[in-house]
Structure formats: C-alpha cells, structure tokens
Amino acid sequence: MADWHKNKKGYPRFSDSGKSVHRWKAEKKLGRKLRPGEAMHHKNRRKTDYSDKNLHVFGSQKKHWRAHKKGQYLYILVR
C-alpha cells in the first residue's frame, strides 16, 4: 500500500493518487467502484478509522447528512 497523508479536512489520502483511503477501502470490500453520489460514513466519526466495521456506504449524500442530523450511528457493515 502506498504512503498516505491527511488532507485539509483531516481525511487520509494516498500520496501517489490523491484518492481517499476510506473510499478505496470501501471499493475493495464491495468489489466495485463507488457510484457517483454515493457517500462514505465513518460510524464512530473518526476520519482515520477506515476499518470495515466502521464504514458504511450511503446511496446519496442527502441520506448521509440525514443520518448525521438525526444522530444515527448505523451498525451496518459495508457489503
């Protein structure tokens, strides 16, 4: 795996490609590229915790923000 750095918002990104580590991890788990509009969610809100059990893919950014607004912490594994 390549080296990574944190971007201005604190999210880890690969140094060579600039791709976010959590999106790469989700794509690897799903076995496909994330679709346009799909949003990644860190259940424990730790930006550097990109473990499978901490990541959830929402179908849209709207659904992602709704979960944050309601204070929901979904315990759904990335499938």
C-alpha positions as CSV (number, residue, x, y, z in Angstrom):
1,M,0.0,0.0,0.0
2,A,1.2,3.5,-0.8
3,D,2.0,6.2,1.7
4,W,-0.8,8.5,2.7
5,H,-1.2,12.0,4.2
6,K,-4.2,13.9,5.7
7,N,-5.9,16.4,3.5
8,K,-7.1,19.8,4.9
9,K,-10.2,18.2,6.3
10,G,-8.3,15.5,8.1
11,Y,-9.1,12.6,5.8
12,P,-6.3,10.2,4.9
13,R,-5.5,10.3,1.1
14,F,-2.9,8.2,-0.8
15,S,0.1,10.3,-1.6
16,D,0.6,8.9,-5.1
17,S,-3.0,9.2,-6.4
18,G,-4.8,11.6,-4.0
19,K,-7.6,9.0,-3.6
20,S,-9.2,8.9,-0.2
21,V,-8.2,5.8,1.8
22,H,-11.8,5.2,3.1
23,R,-13.3,5.2,-0.4
24,W,-10.6,2.9,-1.7
25,K,-11.2,0.5,1.3
26,A,-15.0,0.5,0.6
27,E,-14.5,-0.2,-3.1
28,K,-12.2,-3.1,-2.3
29,K,-14.8,-4.5,0.1
30,L,-17.7,-4.0,-2.3
31,G,-15.7,-5.4,-5.3
32,R,-16.7,-2.4,-7.4
33,K,-16.0,1.4,-7.8
34,L,-18.3,3.7,-5.8
35,R,-21.0,5.2,-7.9
36,P,-21.3,9.0,-8.4
37,G,-23.2,10.4,-5.4
38,E,-22.5,7.5,-3.0
39,A,-21.2,8.9,0.3
40,M,-19.0,7.3,2.8
41,H,-19.8,7.4,6.5
42,H,-17.5,6.7,9.5
43,K,-19.8,5.3,12.1
44,N,-17.6,6.4,15.0
45,R,-16.9,9.7,13.3
46,R,-13.1,9.1,13.4
47,K,-11.8,10.1,10.0
48,T,-8.7,7.9,10.3
49,D,-10.6,4.7,11.2
50,Y,-11.3,3.1,7.9
51,S,-11.9,-0.4,9.2
52,D,-14.7,-2.5,7.5
53,K,-16.8,-2.4,10.7
54,N,-16.6,1.4,10.8
55,L,-17.5,2.3,7.2
56,H,-21.0,2.5,5.7
57,V,-21.9,3.5,2.1
58,F,-24.9,5.7,1.7
59,G,-26.7,5.8,-1.7
60,S,-26.6,9.6,-1.6
61,Q,-25.1,12.5,0.3
62,K,-28.6,13.5,1.3
63,K,-29.1,10.2,3.2
64,H,-25.7,10.6,4.7
65,W,-26.4,14.1,6.1
66,R,-29.8,13.0,7.3
67,A,-28.1,10.3,9.4
68,H,-25.8,12.9,10.9
69,K,-28.6,15.3,11.6
70,K,-30.6,12.6,13.4
71,G,-27.6,11.5,15.3
72,Q,-28.0,8.0,14.0
73,Y,-25.0,5.6,14.2
74,L,-25.7,2.8,11.9
75,Y,-24.1,-0.5,12.5
76,I,-24.3,-1.8,9.0
77,L,-21.2,-3.4,7.5
78,V,-20.1,-2.4,4.1
79,R,-21.5,-5.2,1.9
